[in-house]
Amino acid sequence: MTAAAQPSPGQIRQVITASSLGTVFEWYDFFIWGTLTASGILQRSFFPPGDELLATLLAWATFAVGFAFRPLGAIVFGYLGDKLGRKYTFLVTITLMGVATAGIGLVPSYATIGTAAPVTIILLRIAQGLALGGEYGGAAIYVAEHSPARKSGFYTSFIQASVVGGFILSLAVVLFFKGLVSGEAWIAWGWRLPFLFSILLLAVSLWMRFKLAESPVFKAMKAEGETAGNPFVESFTYPGNLKRLFVALFGIGAGLTVIFYTAMFSALAFMQGPLRIDETTAQVIAAAGAFAGLPFYFWTGAWSDRVGRRKPILIGYALTLVLLFPLFWLMGWAGAGAAAPGFVPDAGKIGLILVAIVGLMALSGLTYGSVAALLAEMFPARIRYSSMSIPYHFGTGYFGGFLPLISAYVVSRTGDPYSGLWYTWAVVLMALVVTWWGLEEPAREGARAGG
């Protein structure tokens, strides 16, 4: 396939802005459940009372359900994205996500409708998982296929940073609405407002994305009659693709996602759980740390344009194995005594906790910042949406999505607040070995060349 025509700088800016903001909003929708579960409010609303630990595990299991269905979404929407186009596929995914998220805010509590509450919530989380399975691949490929050679890593790093942006936005919106209503109102009904807020974000996303044109690579491919007959089947039969799928799943998707969720949700749950830091204070610290860590994603994306995609990921995995436990030990040392009556964390201790979170974010940036470009370049254009999305969402959906549940269970069994980190450490070790063994440096001409 011939290379697609070069978009203008203005078109590229529009593509990055619309795709990134849409991704921020979609991940906000997905993360808001995790943010509120970490605060304990959803356990009390949708699950049987009487056993706080069981309710917490059920809430994290519900969080994991969305991840479990991401691979199915990747298969369905990957097929549509390779057959019908990138633009319209991720218009569908963001609509499904926005409607499902708002729906969670309307589900009556367990006290009102009994077991119908968690059942309905699970169905809505399934819808969110399906939507997210199609969203990330579409947005990442769309930006990559607009990016000129030697700029793809930097341009697609905005998509990677948008995932962090969704987490930050979820915390910011929770803090905003929490400050808008009284404490009693927040517990009674105010927590529903962040879910309903998704309707506004959906309207903005659709308005921006409707203005976009189709990917130039897909248009050129369709004009030349080179679209795949069955992208799902071809993903497993295309020469050399099975190894690439294996590496993308166990080497890339699994490794980067456990680091990401450890930096985000494990750190937040650690502050609110073992350290007993006040809920609002912990959320502010987590949001500030995540925001301060955003530059690492952009820097890594740009660095990968110079040194290749493989090197930053391997360095990030190796550093994670060395620094994961020390960074959490630093948080634990700085937050020691938070559960004592009258404890007020001073600026120095909060600063140390922030240093630890920013350190975790740096590790996430190294392993995540260039991945959209890497995955887009690994696979040929005719099956790119499917081949990229399927292993990515199997890896992130199962290894990452079940991380909070597995970590919480391990901690509950051992009584050691750091024991859940061994799951992250083991998965990263596996990812390091697989990536070192199997990841070949992609061609440097970028995804616009078609693959």
Sine and cosine of phi, psi and omega as CSV:
sin_phi,cos_phi,sin_psi,cos_psi,sin_omega,cos_omega
0.00,0.00,0.68,-0.74,0.01,-1.00
-0.96,0.28,0.43,-0.90,0.01,-1.00
-0.92,0.40,0.57,-0.82,-0.01,-1.00
-0.97,0.23,0.38,-0.92,0.03,-1.00
-0.90,0.44,0.58,-0.82,-0.05,-1.00
-0.96,0.27,0.85,-0.52,0.10,-1.00
-0.92,0.40,0.40,-0.92,0.04,-1.00
-0.96,0.27,0.33,-0.94,0.04,-1.00
-0.83,0.56,-0.61,0.79,0.03,-1.00
-0.90,0.43,-0.64,0.76,0.04,-1.00
-0.91,0.42,-0.65,0.76,0.01,-1.00
-0.90,0.45,-0.67,0.74,0.04,-1.00
-0.88,0.48,-0.67,0.75,0.02,-1.00
-0.90,0.43,-0.65,0.76,0.02,-1.00
-0.88,0.47,-0.75,0.66,-0.03,-1.00
-0.90,0.43,-0.69,0.72,-0.03,-1.00
-0.89,0.45,-0.78,0.62,-0.05,-1.00
-0.91,0.42,-0.68,0.73,-0.02,-1.00
-0.93,0.38,-0.68,0.74,-0.04,-1.00
-0.93,0.37,-0.71,0.70,0.00,-1.00
-0.90,0.44,-0.65,0.76,0.06,-1.00
-0.87,0.49,-0.63,0.78,0.02,-1.00
-0.93,0.36,-0.64,0.77,0.09,-1.00
-0.83,0.56,-0.75,0.66,-0.06,-1.00
-0.91,0.41,-0.63,0.78,-0.03,-1.00
-0.93,0.36,-0.66,0.75,0.04,-1.00
-0.95,0.32,-0.52,0.85,0.15,-0.99
-0.82,0.57,-0.75,0.66,0.00,-1.00
-0.84,0.54,-0.66,0.75,-0.06,-1.00
-0.97,0.26,-0.61,0.80,-0.10,-1.00
-0.99,0.15,-0.35,0.94,-0.10,-0.99
-0.87,0.50,-0.51,0.86,0.07,-1.00
-0.90,0.44,-0.73,0.69,0.00,-1.00
-0.90,0.43,-0.64,0.77,0.00,-1.00
-0.88,0.48,-0.71,0.71,-0.03,-1.00
-0.98,0.20,-0.45,0.89,0.10,-0.99
-0.92,0.40,-0.65,0.76,0.02,-1.00
-0.87,0.49,-0.47,0.88,0.01,-1.00
-1.00,0.09,-0.21,0.98,0.08,-1.00
1.00,-0.04,-0.04,1.00,-0.15,-0.99
-0.98,0.19,-0.54,0.84,-0.04,-1.00
-0.96,0.29,-0.52,0.85,0.06,-1.00
-0.85,0.53,-0.67,0.75,-0.04,-1.00
-0.97,0.26,-0.34,0.94,-0.09,-1.00
-1.00,-0.03,-0.64,0.77,-0.20,-0.98
-0.90,-0.43,-0.03,1.00,-0.09,-1.00
-0.79,-0.61,0.36,-0.93,-0.08,-1.00
-0.85,0.53,0.67,-0.74,0.01,-1.00
-0.98,0.19,0.23,-0.97,0.12,-0.99
0.93,-0.37,-0.47,0.88,-0.01,-1.00
-0.72,-0.70,0.99,-0.16,-0.10,-1.00
-0.89,0.45,-0.66,0.75,-0.01,-1.00
-0.90,0.43,-0.71,0.70,0.01,-1.00
-0.88,0.47,-0.68,0.73,0.01,-1.00
-0.88,0.47,-0.64,0.77,0.02,-1.00
-0.91,0.42,-0.70,0.72,0.03,-1.00
-0.89,0.45,-0.63,0.78,0.03,-1.00
-0.91,0.41,-0.62,0.78,0.02,-1.00
-0.91,0.42,-0.68,0.74,0.05,-1.00
-0.94,0.34,-0.52,0.86,0.09,-1.00
-0.91,0.42,-0.62,0.78,0.06,-1.00
-0.91,0.42,-0.63,0.78,0.11,-0.99
-0.84,0.54,-0.68,0.73,-0.03,-1.00
-0.93,0.36,-0.49,0.87,-0.01,-1.00
-0.84,0.54,-0.67,0.74,0.03,-1.00
-0.86,0.51,-0.65,0.76,0.02,-1.00
-0.93,0.38,-0.58,0.81,-0.04,-1.00
-0.89,0.46,-0.48,0.88,-0.03,-1.00
-1.00,-0.09,-0.04,1.00,0.06,-1.00
-0.87,0.50,-0.65,0.76,0.03,-1.00
-0.87,0.49,-0.60,0.80,0.04,-1.00
-0.90,0.43,-0.65,0.76,0.08,-1.00
-0.88,0.47,-0.61,0.79,0.03,-1.00
-0.89,0.45,-0.64,0.77,0.01,-1.00
-0.92,0.40,-0.75,0.66,-0.06,-1.00
-0.92,0.40,-0.80,0.59,-0.09,-1.00
-0.98,0.20,-0.43,0.90,0.13,-0.99
-0.89,0.45,-0.68,0.74,0.05,-1.00
-0.86,0.51,-0.75,0.67,-0.02,-1.00
-0.91,0.41,-0.62,0.79,-0.01,-1.00
-0.91,0.41,-0.58,0.82,0.03,-1.00
-0.98,0.18,-0.42,0.91,-0.03,-1.00
-1.00,-0.06,-0.69,0.73,-0.15,-0.99
-0.96,-0.28,-0.33,0.94,0.01,-1.00
0.80,-0.60,0.35,-0.94,-0.06,-1.00
-0.97,0.23,-0.68,0.73,-0.15,-0.99
-0.89,0.46,-0.82,0.57,-0.12,-0.99
-0.94,0.33,-0.44,0.90,0.04,-1.00
-0.92,0.40,-0.71,0.70,-0.02,-1.00
-0.99,0.13,-0.10,0.99,0.25,-0.97
-0.94,0.33,-0.64,0.77,0.04,-1.00
-0.91,0.41,-0.69,0.72,-0.08,-1.00
-0.91,0.42,-0.63,0.78,-0.05,-1.00
-0.96,0.29,-0.50,0.87,0.08,-1.00
-0.92,0.39,-0.71,0.70,0.03,-1.00
-0.87,0.50,-0.68,0.73,-0.01,-1.00
-0.89,0.45,-0.73,0.68,-0.04,-1.00
-0.89,0.46,-0.67,0.74,0.00,-1.00
-0.92,0.39,-0.68,0.74,0.00,-1.00
-0.91,0.42,-0.64,0.77,-0.01,-1.00
-0.91,0.41,-0.72,0.70,0.05,-1.00
-0.88,0.48,-0.57,0.82,0.01,-1.00
-0.88,0.47,-0.60,0.80,0.04,-1.00
-0.86,0.51,-0.61,0.79,0.01,-1.00
-0.93,0.36,-0.20,0.98,-0.03,-1.00
-0.96,-0.28,-0.12,0.99,-0.04,-1.00
-0.95,0.31,0.79,-0.61,0.06,-1.00
-0.89,0.46,0.33,-0.94,-0.07,-1.00
-0.97,0.25,0.20,-0.98,0.06,-1.00
-0.88,0.48,-0.60,0.80,0.00,-1.00
-0.90,0.44,-0.41,0.91,-0.05,-1.00
-1.00,-0.01,-0.72,0.69,-0.11,-0.99
-0.84,-0.54,0.11,0.99,0.08,-1.00
0.92,0.38,-0.64,-0.76,-0.10,-1.00
-0.91,0.41,-0.27,0.96,0.07,-1.00
-0.89,0.46,-0.43,0.90,0.00,-1.00
-0.91,0.41,-0.84,0.54,0.01,-1.00
-0.90,0.43,-0.52,0.85,0.03,-1.00
-0.90,0.43,-0.71,0.70,0.02,-1.00
-0.90,0.44,-0.66,0.75,0.02,-1.00
-0.88,0.48,-0.68,0.74,0.00,-1.00
-0.88,0.47,-0.66,0.75,0.03,-1.00
-0.89,0.46,-0.65,0.76,0.02,-1.00
-0.94,0.34,-0.59,0.81,0.07,-1.00
-0.92,0.40,-0.56,0.83,0.09,-1.00
-0.88,0.47,-0.70,0.72,0.03,-1.00
-0.88,0.48,-0.64,0.77,0.04,-1.00
-0.89,0.45,-0.66,0.75,0.01,-1.00
-0.90,0.44,-0.68,0.74,0.05,-1.00
-0.86,0.50,-0.70,0.72,-0.02,-1.00
-0.90,0.44,-0.70,0.71,-0.04,-1.00
-0.92,0.38,-0.50,0.87,0.05,-1.00
-0.88,0.48,-0.43,0.90,0.04,-1.00
-0.99,-0.15,-0.39,0.92,-0.11,-0.99
-0.94,0.33,-0.79,0.61,-0.15,-0.99
-0.87,0.49,-0.75,0.66,-0.01,-1.00
-0.87,0.50,-0.66,0.75,0.00,-1.00
-0.89,0.46,-0.74,0.68,-0.01,-1.00
-0.91,0.40,-0.69,0.72,-0.03,-1.00
-0.90,0.44,-0.72,0.70,0.00,-1.00
-0.91,0.40,-0.64,0.77,-0.02,-1.00
-0.86,0.52,-0.71,0.70,0.03,-1.00
-0.94,0.35,-0.69,0.72,-0.03,-1.00
-0.87,0.49,-0.62,0.79,-0.03,-1.00
-0.98,0.22,-0.15,0.99,0.15,-0.99
-0.99,-0.12,-0.22,0.98,-0.17,-0.99
-0.99,0.11,0.68,-0.73,0.10,-1.00
-0.94,0.33,0.31,-0.95,0.03,-1.00
-0.84,0.54,0.59,-0.81,0.02,-1.00
0.93,0.36,0.20,0.98,0.09,-1.00
-0.80,-0.60,-0.09,1.00,-0.12,-0.99
-0.89,0.46,-0.63,0.77,0.00,-1.00
-0.88,0.47,-0.71,0.71,0.00,-1.00
-0.93,0.36,-0.73,0.69,-0.04,-1.00
-0.90,0.43,-0.67,0.74,-0.01,-1.00
-0.97,0.23,-0.23,0.97,0.06,-1.00
-0.90,0.44,-0.39,0.92,0.06,-1.00
-0.92,0.39,-0.54,0.84,0.09,-1.00
-0.92,0.38,-0.68,0.73,0.01,-1.00
-0.89,0.45,-0.70,0.72,0.01,-1.00
-0.92,0.39,-0.43,0.90,0.01,-1.00
-0.91,0.41,-0.47,0.88,0.08,-1.00
-0.90,0.44,-0.70,0.71,0.09,-1.00
-0.89,0.45,-0.62,0.78,0.03,-1.00
-0.86,0.51,-0.59,0.81,0.04,-1.00
-0.90,0.43,-0.63,0.78,0.06,-1.00
-0.91,0.41,-0.71,0.70,0.02,-1.00
-0.88,0.47,-0.70,0.72,0.00,-1.00
-0.89,0.46,-0.62,0.79,0.01,-1.00
-0.89,0.46,-0.66,0.75,0.04,-1.00
-0.92,0.39,-0.68,0.73,-0.04,-1.00
-0.89,0.45,-0.68,0.73,-0.01,-1.00
-0.92,0.38,-0.65,0.76,0.06,-1.00
-0.86,0.51,-0.73,0.68,0.00,-1.00
-0.89,0.45,-0.61,0.79,0.00,-1.00
-0.89,0.45,-0.79,0.61,-0.05,-1.00
-0.94,0.34,-0.52,0.85,0.05,-1.00
-0.90,0.44,-0.61,0.79,0.03,-1.00
-0.97,0.23,-0.29,0.96,-0.06,-1.00
-0.99,0.13,-0.45,0.89,-0.04,-1.00
-0.85,-0.52,0.23,-0.97,0.02,-1.00
-0.95,0.32,0.27,-0.96,0.01,-1.00
-0.86,0.50,-0.64,0.77,0.02,-1.00
-0.92,0.39,-0.66,0.75,0.00,-1.00
-0.92,0.39,-0.59,0.80,0.02,-1.00
-0.87,0.49,-0.71,0.70,-0.01,-1.00
-0.93,0.38,-0.60,0.80,-0.07,-1.00
-0.97,0.26,-0.74,0.67,-0.08,-1.00
-0.50,-0.86,-0.27,0.96,-0.10,-0.99
-0.89,0.46,-0.50,0.87,0.00,-1.00
-0.89,0.45,-0.30,0.95,0.02,-1.00
-0.96,0.28,-0.39,0.92,-0.09,-1.00
-0.87,0.50,-0.66,0.75,0.05,-1.00
-0.87,0.50,-0.55,0.84,0.05,-1.00
-0.94,0.33,-0.69,0.73,0.00,-1.00
-0.93,0.37,-0.44,0.90,0.04,-1.00
-0.86,0.51,-0.36,0.93,-0.01,-1.00
-0.87,0.49,-0.47,0.88,0.01,-1.00
-0.87,0.49,-0.67,0.74,0.03,-1.00
-0.91,0.42,-0.69,0.72,0.01,-1.00
-0.89,0.45,-0.61,0.79,0.04,-1.00
-0.89,0.46,-0.68,0.73,0.00,-1.00
-0.88,0.48,-0.69,0.72,0.02,-1.00
-0.90,0.44,-0.68,0.73,-0.03,-1.00
-0.89,0.46,-0.72,0.69,-0.02,-1.00
-0.90,0.43,-0.65,0.76,0.01,-1.00
-0.87,0.49,-0.67,0.74,-0.03,-1.00
-0.95,0.30,-0.67,0.75,-0.11,-0.99
-0.97,0.22,-0.45,0.89,0.05,-1.00
-0.90,0.43,-0.39,0.92,-0.02,-1.00
-0.99,0.15,-0.16,0.99,-0.04,-1.00
-0.99,0.16,0.49,-0.87,0.13,-0.99
-1.00,-0.03,0.22,-0.98,0.05,-1.00
-0.92,0.39,0.40,-0.92,0.04,-1.00
-0.83,0.55,0.72,-0.69,0.00,-1.00
-0.89,0.45,-0.53,0.85,0.02,-1.00
-0.92,0.39,-0.70,0.72,-0.01,-1.00
-0.92,0.40,-0.65,0.76,0.01,-1.00
-0.89,0.47,-0.68,0.74,0.02,-1.00
-0.92,0.40,-0.64,0.77,0.00,-1.00
-0.90,0.43,-0.68,0.74,0.00,-1.00
-0.93,0.38,-0.63,0.78,0.00,-1.00
-0.90,0.44,-0.52,0.86,-0.01,-1.00
-1.00,-0.04,0.07,1.00,0.03,-1.00
0.93,0.37,0.54,0.84,-0.08,-1.00
-0.95,-0.31,0.22,0.98,0.06,-1.00
-0.93,0.36,0.45,-0.89,-0.07,-1.00
-0.95,0.31,0.58,-0.81,0.08,-1.00
-0.94,0.33,-0.72,0.69,0.08,-1.00
-0.64,-0.77,1.00,-0.06,-0.10,-1.00
-0.86,0.50,-0.56,0.83,-0.01,-1.00
-0.90,0.43,-0.75,0.66,0.00,-1.00
-0.91,0.42,-0.69,0.72,-0.03,-1.00
-0.90,0.43,-0.45,0.89,0.03,-1.00
-0.88,0.48,-0.48,0.88,-0.03,-1.00
-0.98,-0.19,-0.14,0.99,-0.03,-1.00
-0.91,-0.41,-0.24,0.97,0.00,-1.00
-0.89,0.46,0.70,-0.72,-0.07,-1.00
-0.80,0.60,0.81,-0.59,0.04,-1.00
0.99,0.16,-0.05,1.00,-0.13,-0.99
-0.97,0.24,-0.48,0.88,-0.02,-1.00
-0.87,0.49,-0.68,0.73,0.04,-1.00
-0.90,0.43,-0.67,0.74,0.01,-1.00
-0.88,0.47,-0.65,0.76,0.04,-1.00
-0.89,0.45,-0.67,0.74,0.00,-1.00
-0.88,0.48,-0.73,0.69,-0.01,-1.00
-0.92,0.40,-0.65,0.76,0.00,-1.00
-0.89,0.45,-0.57,0.82,-0.01,-1.00
-0.98,0.20,-0.88,0.48,-0.15,-0.99
-1.00,0.08,-0.39,0.92,-0.01,-1.00
-1.00,-0.09,-0.64,0.77,-0.09,-1.00
-0.98,-0.19,-0.90,0.44,-0.09,-1.00
-0.85,0.53,-0.74,0.67,-0.05,-1.00
-0.91,0.42,-0.71,0.71,-0.09,-1.00
-0.93,0.36,-0.76,0.64,-0.08,-1.00
-0.91,0.40,-0.54,0.84,-0.12,-0.99
-0.97,0.26,-0.57,0.82,0.02,-1.00
-0.94,0.33,-0.52,0.86,0.09,-1.00
-0.92,0.38,-0.70,0.72,-0.02,-1.00
-0.87,0.49,-0.76,0.65,-0.06,-1.00
-0.95,0.30,-0.45,0.89,0.11,-0.99
-0.92,0.38,-0.67,0.74,0.02,-1.00
-0.92,0.40,-0.55,0.84,-0.06,-1.00
-1.00,0.00,-0.96,0.27,-0.19,-0.98
-0.99,0.14,-0.58,0.81,0.04,-1.00
-0.91,0.42,-0.65,0.76,0.03,-1.00
-0.90,0.43,-0.67,0.74,0.02,-1.00
-0.91,0.42,-0.72,0.69,0.01,-1.00
-0.91,0.42,-0.56,0.83,0.02,-1.00
-0.91,0.42,-0.66,0.75,0.01,-1.00
-0.92,0.39,-0.68,0.73,-0.06,-1.00
-0.99,0.15,-0.36,0.93,-0.02,-1.00
-1.00,-0.08,-1.00,-0.06,-0.07,-1.00
-0.84,0.54,-0.61,0.79,-0.04,-1.00
-0.99,0.15,-0.29,0.96,0.02,-1.00
0.83,0.55,0.56,0.83,0.08,-1.00
-0.96,0.27,0.64,-0.77,0.01,-1.00
-0.75,0.66,0.67,-0.74,-0.11,-0.99
-0.79,0.61,-0.77,0.64,-0.04,-1.00
-0.91,0.42,-0.67,0.74,0.02,-1.00
-0.87,0.48,-0.69,0.72,0.00,-1.00
-0.89,0.46,-0.66,0.75,0.00,-1.00
-0.91,0.41,-0.63,0.77,0.03,-1.00
-0.91,0.42,-0.69,0.72,0.01,-1.00
-0.88,0.47,-0.71,0.71,-0.01,-1.00
-0.89,0.45,-0.67,0.74,0.01,-1.00
-0.91,0.41,-0.67,0.74,0.01,-1.00
-0.91,0.42,-0.67,0.75,0.02,-1.00
-0.91,0.42,-0.67,0.74,0.03,-1.00
-0.90,0.44,-0.66,0.75,0.01,-1.00
-0.90,0.43,-0.68,0.74,0.01,-1.00
-0.91,0.42,-0.42,0.91,-0.01,-1.00
-1.00,0.07,-0.15,0.99,-0.04,-1.00
-0.84,0.55,-0.65,0.76,-0.02,-1.00
-0.84,0.55,-0.44,0.90,0.00,-1.00
-0.90,0.44,-0.50,0.86,0.02,-1.00
-0.94,0.34,-0.71,0.70,0.01,-1.00
-0.92,0.40,-0.68,0.73,-0.01,-1.00
-0.89,0.46,-0.69,0.72,0.00,-1.00
-0.91,0.42,-0.67,0.75,0.04,-1.00
-0.86,0.52,-0.72,0.69,0.01,-1.00
-0.92,0.38,-0.63,0.77,0.01,-1.00
-0.89,0.46,-0.63,0.78,-0.01,-1.00
-0.92,0.39,-0.41,0.91,0.09,-1.00
-0.92,0.39,-0.40,0.91,-0.01,-1.00
-1.00,-0.09,-0.67,0.75,-0.14,-0.99
-0.95,-0.30,-0.09,1.00,-0.05,-1.00
0.98,-0.21,0.25,-0.97,-0.08,-1.00
-0.99,0.13,-0.48,0.88,-0.16,-0.99
-0.94,0.35,-0.69,0.72,-0.14,-0.99
-0.87,0.49,-0.77,0.64,-0.02,-1.00
-0.87,0.49,-0.60,0.80,-0.04,-1.00
-0.92,0.38,-0.71,0.70,0.01,-1.00
-0.89,0.45,-0.66,0.75,0.04,-1.00
-0.89,0.46,-0.68,0.73,0.00,-1.00
-0.88,0.47,-0.67,0.74,0.03,-1.00
-0.90,0.44,-0.72,0.70,-0.03,-1.00
-0.88,0.47,-0.69,0.72,0.01,-1.00
-0.91,0.41,-0.58,0.82,0.02,-1.00
-0.89,0.46,-0.67,0.74,0.01,-1.00
-0.88,0.48,-0.54,0.84,-0.02,-1.00
-0.99,0.12,-0.61,0.79,-0.23,-0.97
-0.97,-0.25,-0.20,0.98,-0.11,-0.99
-0.83,0.55,-0.84,0.54,-0.02,-1.00
-0.91,0.41,-0.70,0.71,0.02,-1.00
-0.85,0.53,-0.59,0.81,0.00,-1.00
-0.92,0.39,-0.63,0.77,0.06,-1.00
-0.95,0.30,-0.57,0.82,0.09,-1.00
-0.88,0.48,-0.62,0.78,0.05,-1.00
-0.89,0.47,-0.70,0.72,0.05,-1.00
-0.87,0.49,-0.70,0.72,-0.01,-1.00
-0.90,0.44,-0.66,0.76,0.01,-1.00
-0.91,0.41,-0.69,0.72,-0.03,-1.00
-0.93,0.37,-0.53,0.85,-0.04,-1.00
-1.00,-0.08,0.05,1.00,-0.02,-1.00
-0.86,0.51,0.74,-0.68,0.01,-1.00
1.00,-0.10,-0.04,1.00,-0.03,-1.00
-0.90,0.45,-0.44,0.90,-0.02,-1.00
-0.98,0.18,-0.22,0.98,-0.04,-1.00
-0.95,0.32,0.59,-0.81,0.03,-1.00
-0.84,0.55,0.71,-0.71,0.05,-1.00
0.98,0.20,0.06,1.00,-0.01,-1.00
-0.92,0.39,0.76,-0.65,0.08,-1.00
-0.80,-0.61,0.93,-0.36,-0.02,-1.00
-0.90,0.43,0.80,-0.60,-0.01,-1.00
-0.99,0.15,0.13,-0.99,-0.08,-1.00
-0.88,0.47,-0.59,0.81,-0.01,-1.00
-0.90,0.44,-0.69,0.73,0.00,-1.00
-0.93,0.36,-0.65,0.76,0.07,-1.00
-0.88,0.47,-0.62,0.78,0.03,-1.00
-0.88,0.48,-0.63,0.77,0.02,-1.00
-0.93,0.38,-0.63,0.78,0.07,-1.00
-0.89,0.46,-0.65,0.76,0.05,-1.00
-0.89,0.46,-0.66,0.75,0.03,-1.00
-0.85,0.52,-0.68,0.73,0.00,-1.00
-0.89,0.45,-0.70,0.72,-0.01,-1.00
-0.92,0.40,-0.66,0.75,0.04,-1.00
-0.90,0.44,-0.59,0.81,0.08,-1.00
-0.88,0.48,-0.69,0.73,0.07,-1.00
-0.89,0.45,-0.62,0.78,0.02,-1.00
-0.92,0.40,-0.59,0.81,0.05,-1.00
-0.89,0.45,-0.66,0.75,0.05,-1.00
-0.90,0.45,-0.65,0.76,0.05,-1.00
-0.91,0.42,-0.66,0.75,0.01,-1.00
-0.88,0.48,-0.66,0.75,0.01,-1.00
-0.89,0.46,-0.60,0.80,-0.08,-1.00
-1.00,-0.08,-0.17,0.98,-0.13,-0.99
-0.86,-0.51,-0.44,0.90,-0.17,-0.99
-0.87,0.50,-0.56,0.83,-0.08,-1.00
-0.96,-0.28,0.12,0.99,-0.20,-0.98
-0.95,0.32,-0.57,0.82,0.02,-1.00
-0.88,0.48,-0.70,0.72,0.05,-1.00
-0.90,0.43,-0.69,0.72,-0.01,-1.00
-0.85,0.53,-0.79,0.62,-0.06,-1.00
-0.92,0.40,-0.61,0.79,0.03,-1.00
-0.91,0.43,-0.59,0.81,-0.02,-1.00
-0.98,0.18,-0.35,0.94,-0.03,-1.00
-0.94,0.33,-0.46,0.89,-0.19,-0.98
-0.87,-0.50,0.54,-0.84,0.02,-1.00
-0.92,0.40,0.50,-0.87,-0.14,-0.99
-0.86,0.51,-0.59,0.81,-0.11,-0.99
-0.92,0.40,-0.40,0.92,0.02,-1.00
-0.79,-0.61,0.36,0.93,-0.14,-0.99
-0.91,0.42,-0.71,0.70,-0.06,-1.00
-0.87,0.49,-0.74,0.68,0.00,-1.00
-0.94,0.35,-0.75,0.66,-0.09,-1.00
-0.91,0.41,-0.52,0.86,0.04,-1.00
-0.98,0.19,-0.69,0.73,-0.14,-0.99
-0.96,0.29,-0.64,0.76,-0.12,-0.99
-0.89,0.46,-0.83,0.56,-0.01,-1.00
-0.93,0.37,-0.57,0.82,0.01,-1.00
-0.86,0.50,-0.73,0.69,-0.08,-1.00
-0.99,0.17,-0.43,0.90,0.18,-0.98
-0.92,0.40,-0.70,0.71,-0.01,-1.00
-0.92,0.40,-0.76,0.65,-0.02,-1.00
-0.96,0.28,-0.59,0.81,-0.06,-1.00
-0.92,0.39,-0.68,0.74,-0.08,-1.00
-1.00,-0.07,-0.73,0.69,0.00,-1.00
-0.95,0.31,-0.64,0.77,-0.03,-1.00
-1.00,0.02,-0.67,0.74,-0.08,-1.00
-0.89,0.45,-0.51,0.86,0.00,-1.00
-1.00,-0.04,0.02,1.00,-0.02,-1.00
-0.86,0.51,-0.76,0.65,-0.01,-1.00
-0.87,0.49,-0.64,0.77,0.00,-1.00
-0.91,0.42,-0.75,0.66,-0.02,-1.00
-0.89,0.45,-0.70,0.71,-0.01,-1.00
-0.88,0.47,-0.70,0.71,0.00,-1.00
-0.89,0.45,-0.62,0.79,0.01,-1.00
-0.92,0.39,-0.70,0.71,-0.01,-1.00
-0.88,0.47,-0.70,0.72,0.01,-1.00
-0.89,0.46,-0.65,0.76,0.00,-1.00
-0.91,0.41,-0.52,0.86,-0.01,-1.00
-0.99,0.17,-0.57,0.83,-0.09,-1.00
-0.99,-0.12,-0.44,0.90,-0.09,-1.00
0.98,0.21,0.03,1.00,0.00,-1.00
-0.99,-0.16,0.91,-0.42,-0.07,-1.00
-0.90,0.43,-0.27,0.96,0.00,-1.00
-0.99,-0.13,-0.13,0.99,-0.14,-0.99
-0.92,0.40,-0.48,0.88,0.01,-1.00
-0.91,0.42,-0.32,0.95,-0.01,-1.00
-0.94,0.35,-0.33,0.95,0.00,-1.00
-0.90,0.43,-0.49,0.87,0.07,-1.00
-0.89,0.46,-0.75,0.66,0.04,-1.00
-0.85,0.53,-0.73,0.69,-0.06,-1.00
-0.87,0.49,-0.69,0.72,-0.04,-1.00
-0.92,0.40,-0.66,0.75,0.00,-1.00
-0.92,0.40,-0.65,0.76,0.03,-1.00
-0.89,0.45,-0.65,0.76,0.05,-1.00
-0.87,0.50,-0.71,0.70,0.06,-1.00
-0.86,0.52,-0.72,0.70,-0.04,-1.00
-0.89,0.45,-0.63,0.78,0.03,-1.00
-0.88,0.47,-0.72,0.69,-0.02,-1.00
-0.90,0.45,-0.72,0.69,-0.04,-1.00
-0.91,0.42,-0.68,0.74,-0.02,-1.00
-0.92,0.39,-0.70,0.72,0.02,-1.00
-0.87,0.48,-0.64,0.77,-0.03,-1.00
-0.96,0.27,-0.69,0.72,-0.27,-0.96
-0.91,-0.41,-0.23,0.97,-0.08,-1.00
-1.00,0.10,0.89,-0.45,0.10,-0.99
-1.00,-0.10,0.63,-0.78,-0.02,-1.00
-0.89,0.45,0.83,-0.56,0.00,-1.00
-0.91,0.41,0.31,-0.95,0.08,-1.00
-0.87,0.50,0.62,-0.79,-0.14,-0.99
-0.99,0.11,-0.01,1.00,-0.02,-1.00
-0.97,0.22,-0.16,0.99,0.08,-1.00
1.00,0.03,0.11,-0.99,-0.08,-1.00
-0.96,0.28,-0.31,0.95,-0.03,-1.00
-0.93,0.37,-0.36,0.93,-0.01,-1.00
-0.96,0.29,-0.22,0.98,0.10,-1.00
0.97,-0.22,-0.52,0.85,0.03,-1.00
0.99,0.14,0.00,0.00,0.00,0.00
